């Protein structure tokens, strides 16, 4: 890996950057080439320039070719018999045509998938694709649109895509940094009315999927979707009418959303209005005996997370060990201080 100083000097956004990268490329490791591609992509809002894409698409390492291809807009050139009226939509340079041909014929399916984006691989065709191609498509989205994804989930449910596969797709999409930022946005911070409307429609689409999905997808979305965003609020009455799997999940959320807190209060006050499964889940959440707020979060997360449970348990046990070691260290320091005090008091 390149040091911060070398990376800054090499990738400073000036006309010399291309010359320096080309000069260094042959002597760089795979890790350093990935580092360069990712750094420039971060500088250019998720994309890389054509010269870097062409440099990387010939790399011996498939992961380098993929890293470059997913950060490049690879467009299929216009065919000879294309209508003259629409040729401008597919106009491309020689470099862009070469990039398409190289990516389309690459030995790595990940690289070929990047060439298929927008042509044969899109939300229109995704339900009928193998799961690997779905996941690769979602991971490579440079500007993920939350509403489009949730609307696709709804169509995929209707088309019979298995619950486990859709849950994996949701896991992949929801982990994208841009999606995380969108879901964690301040629900009232929308100075633009159009933005507030669009964000609300996206959240509405997500909760519509929650009502229709299989149990695994329901649990996953119910644990992460905001209940209020922009112009849309998922109120207590709508939450109470959700499927039992969803209502049973909500008491384990730890983000203190107002609407969910109101639902939990209603469940405590009127348990007879709710399915037994949901009431038992609330009782389990309330009876978790943990000494601190952090531990409560850990305990609830154990019960809420499905696919990452083993990893989560390992991390929590590690944190518990660190806490125990810190306590032991504090006791040793106190004992040492006491002994020093005894020495000087003689």
N, C-alpha and C positions, 0 to 999 in steps of 0.2 A: 504494500500500500504506500501511496505517496504521502509525504508529510504535508501538514497544512501550509507551510511556507512554500514548498515546491509546487503544490497544487495551485496556490494563489498566483504564483508567478507564471505558471504554465497556462492557466485558464483565465487570466485577466481579460475582460471583454474589450479587446482592442484588435486591430487588423493583424497583429502579430500572432494571435492565438492559434489560428489555423496552421501557420508555418511551424510553430513550436510543437504542436501536437503531432503533426505529420512527421517531424524529425524524430520525436521520441517514441512513436508508436511501436516500431519494430522491436525495441528493447524493453517494452513494458510487459509486466505480468498480466495474466487474465484479470486479477483483482484490480490492478491499477487501471486497466482499460474500462472495466465496469465503473470504477470510480470517476473517470473522466466523463463517460457518457452520462452518468447520473447527475454529476455536478453541472454540466452544461444544460441538461434538460431542466434542472431546477432553476437555472438562470433564465431560461427561455420559456417558462410557464408550461413545462412538460414536453417540449419538443426539442429536437436537435437539428442543426443545419444539414443541408444535403451533403456537404463535403465530408462531415463526420459519419453520416449514415453510409455513404459509399465506402469509406475507409473501413468501417466496422463490419459491413455485410460480407466482406471477403475474409473475415477472421477465421482462424482454425477452430476456435472454441464456439460451439453452438450457443452457449449462454451469452456470449458477447454479441453474436449476430441477433439473437432474440432481443437483448436489452436495447440495441439500436433500433430494431424494426418496430418495437412497440412504442418507441418515442418518435416515430416518423409517420407522416401521413403518406401512405403508399397507395397511389391511385392507379387504377387500370387505365392504360392509354386508350384513346378512341380507336375503334376499328375502322378499316378502310370504307366499309359500307355504312358508317354512321351518318345520320342526317346532318347536313351542313349547318342546320339551324342550331344543333345542340353540340357540335364538335368543341365549341369553346369551353364547355363544361368539363371536357376530358383532355384539354390541351396540356401537353407536358413536354418537358425538356428531354434531351437525350439522356441526361443523368437520371431523371425520374423514371424514364422507360427502362433503363438498365437496372435500376433499383427494384422495380416491380418484377422484372423477369428473374432476377437473382433470388428475390424473396419467394416468389411463386414456385421456383424449382429447388428450393433449399432442402437439404436432407432432414432438417429438423421440422417437425410438425408445428412447433411453437412459432417458428418464423413464418411458415406457410399460412398459419392462421392470421398473422398480422397483415399479410397480403390479401386475405379474404375479407377483412373487415369492410363493411359497406357494400361489398360486391355480392358474395354468397353467404356471408355470416353477419347477421344483424338480429335485432329483436323480432323481426318478422319471421325468421327461420330458426331461431334459437331453440324452440321447444322440440324440434325434430332432430337436433344435433346430438351426437354422443356427449356424455357428461364432461369428458376432458375438454372438448372444444368449447362447451358452455363456460367452464371455469376459466379457460385461457382467454376467452373473449372478455369476460367480466374483469379479469385482472388487468387486461391491457387497455381498459377504457381511460383515456386521458382527461376527458371532461364528463364524468359520470352524472347522469340526470336521475335524481331520486324518483321522481314521478314516473318516468318511462320504465324504470326497473320494476316498480311495484305494479304498474299496469301490465307489464309482461308476466309477472308472477300470477296475476289473476287469470290471464289467458292460458298460461301453462297449466294451471290447476284444471281449467275446463278441458284442456287437451289430454289430461291424464298423466302428466309427468309425475313420477312417484314423489311422495312427501320427503323422503330422505334426500333425494337429489335436489329438490328445490331448497331444502334447508341448507345444503352445501353451497348452493348458488347464493343464497342470502348471506351466509357466513363470508363468502368471498367478497361480495359487493359491499356489505356493511363495514368491512375492515378497510376499505379504501379511505385514505386520509381526507379527501375532499368530502366524502359522504359523512364521515365522523364529524367534521366541522359543521356540515349542514344540519345534522341531527342535534348537535349540542349548541346550536345558535340560540341566543337570547330570543325567546318567542315574541317579545315586544319590540325588538330592535329592527324595525322595518320602516325606515323613513319614506320608502317608495311604495305606493299602494299596489302597483303591479307586482312587485317582488313579494309583498305580503300575501297577495292572492295566490301567486304561483306556489309559494312555500306551503300555504294551507292546503292547496289541492294535492300536493305531494303527500302530505301527512294523511289526508283523507284517503288517498289511494292505498296507503300502507295499512290503515285500520280496516279498510274494506277487504283486503287480503286476509287479515287476521280472522275475520268472520268465516272465511271460506276454506282456509288451508287445513292441512292435516295437523295432527297434534304437535309434531316436532317443530314445524314451521310456525304454528301458533305460539308456542312457548317462546321461541327465539324472538319473534317480532314483538310479542307482548312485553318482553323484558327490556327492549331498547327504544321503542317508538315513543316520541314525545306525545303528550296528550293535548298540547296547545302549541300552535305555530302560526304566525301571521294572522289571517282572518278566520282560522278554523280552531275550534275547541271540541275535543271529544269529552263530553260531559259525563257526569256520574250516572245518569240514567242509561246512556248508551253503553258505558263500561259494564254496568250491572247486567245488561242484556246480552253480553258477549258469551260465546260458548264456555262451558264449565272449565275446560282446560285453560282458557285465557284468564278467567276470573281467579282460578286457583294459583296462577302465576303472579298476579299483580301484587299480593301482599309481600312478596319477597323482593320487590324493587326497593332500592336504597337511595333513589335520587330525590325523594321528597316532593314529588309532583302534587300540586294541590288537588287535582281531580282524583288521583289515586288515593290520597289521604282521605278524601271525603268518602270514597267507596269503601275503604277499609273501616272507617268509622261506622258506616251504615251496616257493614257485615257484622260488626261486633254488636251493634244495637238490635239488629233484626236478622239473626242467622237463619231464621225459618224461611226467609225470602230467597235463599241461595242454595245451590246444589251442595250435597253433603261433601263432595270432593273439595269444593272451594272452602267450605267452613273448616274442614280438617286441615287444609293447607294453612289457613289463617291461624288456627290454633298452634300448629307446629312453628310457624314464624314467631308468634307471640311467646312461645315457651322456650325459645332458644336462649339458654343461659350462657351469656358471654360477658366478661368483665368490662369491656370497653367498646366504644363506638366502632373502632377499626375491626375488632373481633366480630362485631355484629355484621358488618359488611362482609367479612370473610365467610361467616356462617351462612348468611343468606345467599351469597354467591355460589357456595357449594351446592345448594339446593336448586338454584336457578339455571346454572350452566350445564348443558348436557355433553356436547362433543368435546369440550376442553376440560372436563372434570379432573382427569388424572393429572394433567399439567397444573391445574389450579391447586389441587391438593398438595402437590409437591412444593409449589411456591409458598403456600400458607405454612406448611410444616417448616420450611426453611426460615420463614420470618419468625415463627415461634422459637426456633433454635437460636436465632440471632438475639431475640428479646431475652431469652434465658441466659445466654452468654453475657449480655450487657448487665443483667442483674447480678450475676456472679462477679463480674469485674468491679461493679460498684461496691459490693460487699468486701472484696479484696482490698480495694482502695481505702475503704473505711477502716479495715483492720490494720492496714499499713500505717495509716495516719495515727491510729490509736497507739501503735507500737512506738512510732517516732515521738509522740507526745510523752510516752512513758520514759523514753531514753533521756529526753531533755529535762524531764522533771526531777531526775535524780540529782 
